[in-house]
Amino acid sequence: MLEIILLLTGGALGSVTRYSLGKKLSTIQKTLPIGTFLINITGAFLLGLVNNLNFSDITYIFLAEGFLGAYTTFSTFMYEDFIFLKDNKVLSAFLYVFMTIILSFIFFYLGNNL
C-alpha cells in the first residue's frame, strides 16, 4: 500500500511539474514543441541520475516510476509529431523524433554516469 501511495504522490507531483513547466516554456517558442522536448530530455537525464544513485526500491518507485514517469510525456510527444505530419512538415517531424530519441539517450547516459 505504501508503494501505491508513493507512486500516486510522485506521479501527481511529476504531472503538475510537467504541466507548469510546459506552459511556461510554450510561451517562449510557439512554432516548435520546445516544452515537451526539454521536459523529455531533462526527464531522461534525471532518470539516468536516479538509476546511477541506486536509491532504495521505495525511493525509486517515488522518483523514477512516479515523478519522472508522469513528468515525461510520450503521448504529447507523439501528438506534437503527428501535428507536424498533418501540416506536411515532414522534415520537422523527422527531426523532432530523431533529436528527442537521440538526445534522451545521451542525457540518460550522462545522468547515469555522473
C-alpha atoms as one frame of an Amber mdcrd trajectory, in Angstrom:
protein
   0.000   0.000   0.000   2.864   2.390   0.781   4.255   1.786  -2.705   0.948
   2.808  -4.311   0.749   5.980  -2.188   4.328   6.921  -3.161   3.618   6.172
  -6.815   0.477   8.319  -6.743   2.197  11.166  -4.903   5.235  11.128  -7.176
   3.006  10.920 -10.246   0.868  13.833  -9.106   3.926  15.997  -8.447   5.521
  14.976 -11.755   2.428  15.743 -13.813   1.904  19.139 -12.147   5.582  19.972
 -12.716   5.355  18.931 -16.386   2.165  20.907 -16.923   3.503  24.060 -15.262
   6.903  23.927 -16.918   5.383  23.049 -20.301   3.074  26.058 -20.136   5.951
  28.395 -19.282   8.214  27.023 -21.993   5.485  27.134 -24.640   5.292  30.920
 -24.256   8.968  31.148 -25.288   8.627  29.271 -28.583   5.268  28.767 -30.258
   6.320  27.123 -33.531   8.300  24.237 -32.040   7.225  21.990 -29.138  10.214
  23.109 -27.067   8.416  22.478 -23.766   7.814  18.780 -24.385  11.257  18.410
 -25.932  13.086  19.906 -22.930  10.903  18.074 -20.428  11.611  14.720 -22.043
  15.359  15.420 -22.319  15.662  16.556 -18.692  13.479  13.635 -17.608  15.862
  11.219 -19.337  18.819  12.860 -17.596  17.127  12.694 -14.196  16.144   9.061
 -14.729  19.764   8.250 -15.535  20.834  10.088 -12.389  18.271   8.262 -10.230
  19.368   4.965 -11.751  23.017   5.761 -11.049  22.433   6.708  -7.423  20.969
   3.287  -6.566  18.160   4.504  -4.339  16.138   2.092  -2.257  13.222   0.402
  -4.023  10.701   2.631  -2.291  12.541   5.840  -3.244  12.955   4.573  -6.802
   9.191   3.998  -7.039   8.515   7.571  -5.892  11.170   9.275  -8.050  11.531
   7.169 -11.197   8.211   5.455 -11.660   6.042   8.121 -10.013   7.540  11.559
 -10.517   9.591  11.006 -13.681   7.021   8.648 -15.185   4.470  11.469 -15.039
   6.954  14.269 -15.724   7.993  12.895 -19.108   5.344  12.541 -21.761   5.411
  10.171 -24.681   1.781  10.808 -25.650   2.254  14.564 -26.028   5.474  13.925
 -27.951   3.576  11.685 -30.402   0.690  14.155 -30.706   3.011  17.042 -31.499
   4.842  14.964 -34.080   1.509  13.974 -35.631   0.643  17.663 -35.988   3.895
  18.211 -37.897   2.937  15.419 -40.289  -0.642  16.665 -40.596   0.729  20.096
 -41.560   3.078  18.492 -44.126   6.158  19.451 -42.102   7.827  16.103 -42.713
  11.358  17.340 -42.053  10.277  18.927 -38.757   8.517  15.693 -37.772  11.596
  13.610 -38.549  13.982  15.984 -36.765  11.734  16.194 -33.707  11.592  12.410
 -33.346  15.262  11.900 -34.145  16.544  14.652 -31.833  14.255  13.648 -28.956
  15.266   9.995 -29.070  18.985  10.573 -29.602  19.287  13.358 -27.031  17.183
  11.450 -24.499  19.553   8.526 -24.799  22.602  10.789 -24.483  21.177  12.640
 -21.492  20.184   9.385 -19.772  23.731   8.173 -20.326  25.182  11.408 -18.873
  22.931  11.251 -15.819  23.737   7.610 -15.312  27.490   8.236 -15.477  27.911
  11.284 -13.245
